[in-house]
Amino acid sequence: MEARIVAIVDVFDALTSRRPYKDSWSVERALSINEQKGKHFNPSIVVSFFCYFDEKAAQKKGCETVRSTGI
């Protein structure tokens, strides 16, 4: 479970950080990682990431369930 959490955070950090070989992505563009839900990332981990990352997303249906389960 820990590795799955680190995977999404690591990808987000890599996308939003400037590197010598690439420019950084905007946060909005980096949040397109949502498209990888169920493909590259565990779907429940993606939902949790969005719930904790974005206050607006936290108000959407499903985030209370995420918080109550502790994921």
C-alpha positions in Angstrom: 0.0 0.0 0.0 2.8 2.4 0.9 4.5 1.9 -2.5 1.3 2.7 -4.3 0.9 6.0 -2.4 4.5 6.9 -3.0 4.1 6.1 -6.7 1.4 8.7 -7.4 3.1 11.4 -5.2 6.4 10.7 -7.0 4.9 11.0 -10.5 3.1 14.2 -9.5 6.3 15.7 -8.1 8.3 14.7 -11.2 5.7 16.3 -13.5 5.5 19.6 -11.5 9.3 19.9 -11.0 11.6 21.5 -13.5 14.4 19.2 -14.7 17.4 20.0 -16.9 15.8 18.0 -19.6 12.2 19.3 -19.3 10.1 22.2 -18.1 7.7 21.7 -15.2 4.1 21.1 -15.9 1.3 23.2 -14.4 -0.5 21.7 -11.4 -3.7 21.6 -13.6 -1.8 19.6 -16.3 -0.2 17.3 -13.8 -3.6 16.5 -12.3 -4.3 14.7 -15.6 -2.8 11.7 -13.7 -6.4 11.0 -12.9 -6.6 9.5 -16.4 -4.3 6.7 -15.2 -6.7 5.6 -12.5 -7.1 1.9 -12.8 -4.3 1.7 -15.4 -1.1 2.8 -13.7 -2.4 3.8 -10.3 -4.7 2.1 -7.8 -8.2 3.8 -8.2 -8.7 4.3 -4.5 -5.3 5.9 -4.1 -6.1 8.3 -6.9 -9.3 9.3 -5.3 -7.6 9.8 -1.9 -4.9 11.9 -3.6 -7.4 14.2 -5.1 -9.5 14.4 -1.9 -6.5 15.5 0.1 -4.8 17.6 -2.6 -7.7 19.7 -3.7 -10.2 21.3 -1.3 -12.8 21.6 -4.0 -12.5 17.9 -4.7 -12.8 17.1 -1.0 -16.3 18.6 -1.1 -17.4 16.2 -3.8 -19.1 13.0 -3.1 -16.8 10.2 -2.1 -14.2 12.1 -0.1 -16.0 11.6 3.2 -15.9 7.9 2.6 -12.1 8.2 1.9 -11.5 10.1 5.1 -13.6 7.7 7.2 -11.6 4.6 5.9 -8.3 6.3 6.4 -7.0 5.7 2.9 
